[in-house]
Amino acid sequence: MGEYSKALSSFERSLEIQKIALPPNHPDLADSYNNIAMVYSHMGEYSKALSSYKRSLEIRKIALPPNHPDLAASCNNIAMVYDNMGEYSKALSSLERSLEIQKIALPPN
């Protein structure tokens, strides 16, 4: 447990393979960027996590419908990083966007 450098290396290698095999805005690339961001976040490297989470969101905005639940998840992930960085107004803004998407995309119960 806690072998973040190994996880990061594996996720980055996977991303490089996907970049060769897939179109540039394929949803699987967004998932890989999300995985990389998650590791950076656990390592406390929030600026790197934020960059990867934002790249994941950019791809998802292109590849998915505008109110897809994965977009809400991306906004939520970005908010958590902003929260960890102490940038609470940015965190709130991202959480509000996530909630807007969820209200449209998910059933009421």
C-alpha positions in Angstrom: 0.0 0.0 0.0 1.2 3.5 -0.7 3.4 2.7 -3.7 2.3 5.8 -5.5 5.4 6.0 -7.7 4.7 2.5 -9.1 1.0 3.3 -9.6 1.9 6.6 -11.3 4.4 4.9 -13.6 1.8 2.3 -14.6 -0.9 4.8 -15.3 1.4 7.0 -17.3 2.6 4.1 -19.4 -1.0 3.1 -20.0 -1.8 6.6 -21.1 1.1 6.6 -23.6 -0.2 3.4 -25.1 -3.7 4.8 -25.3 -2.5 8.0 -27.0 -1.1 5.8 -29.8 -4.0 3.5 -30.1 -7.0 5.8 -29.6 -8.3 9.0 -31.0 -7.2 12.1 -29.1 -10.5 12.7 -27.3 -11.5 9.1 -26.5 -13.2 8.7 -23.1 -10.6 6.1 -22.1 -7.9 8.8 -22.2 -10.0 10.9 -19.8 -10.1 7.9 -17.4 -6.4 7.6 -17.6 -5.8 11.3 -16.8 -8.3 10.9 -14.0 -6.3 7.9 -12.6 -3.1 9.9 -12.8 -4.7 12.8 -11.0 -5.9 10.6 -8.3 -2.4 9.3 -7.5 -1.0 12.9 -7.5 -3.8 13.9 -5.2 -2.9 11.1 -2.8 0.7 12.2 -3.0 -0.2 15.7 -2.0 0.9 17.1 -5.4 -2.2 19.1 -5.9 -1.1 21.3 -8.8 -0.3 18.2 -10.9 -3.5 16.5 -9.8 -5.5 19.6 -10.8 -3.8 19.7 -14.2 -4.6 16.0 -14.9 -8.2 16.3 -13.6 -8.8 19.4 -15.8 -7.4 17.5 -18.9 -9.8 14.6 -18.1 -12.7 17.1 -17.9 -11.7 18.7 -21.2 -11.8 15.3 -22.9 -15.0 14.3 -21.3 -16.7 17.6 -22.4 -15.8 16.7 -26.0 -16.5 13.0 -25.9 -19.6 12.8 -23.7 -23.1 14.4 -23.7 -23.2 17.7 -21.8 -24.9 16.3 -18.7 -23.2 12.9 -18.5 -22.5 11.8 -14.9 -18.8 11.5 -15.6 -18.7 15.3 -16.1 -20.2 15.7 -12.6 -17.6 13.3 -11.2 -14.8 15.3 -12.9 -16.1 18.6 -11.5 -16.3 17.0 -8.0 -12.7 15.7 -8.3 -11.5 19.2 -9.2 -13.4 20.6 -6.3 -11.7 18.2 -3.9 -8.3 19.3 -5.1 -9.2 23.0 -4.7 -10.5 22.2 -1.2 -7.2 20.5 -0.3 -5.3 23.6 -1.7 -7.5 25.9 0.5 -9.1 27.5 -2.6 -12.6 27.2 -1.2 -14.4 29.5 -3.6 -13.1 27.6 -6.6 -14.0 24.3 -4.8 -17.5 25.6 -4.2 -17.9 26.7 -7.8 -16.8 23.2 -9.1 -19.2 21.5 -6.6 -22.1 23.6 -7.7 -21.4 22.7 -11.4 -21.2 19.0 -10.4 -24.6 19.3 -8.6 -26.2 21.0 -11.6 -25.1 18.1 -13.8 -26.2 15.5 -11.3 -29.7 17.1 -11.0 -30.2 16.7 -14.7 -28.4 13.4 -15.3 -29.5 11.3 -12.4 -33.0 10.2 -11.3 -34.5 12.2 -8.4 -34.3 9.3 -5.9 
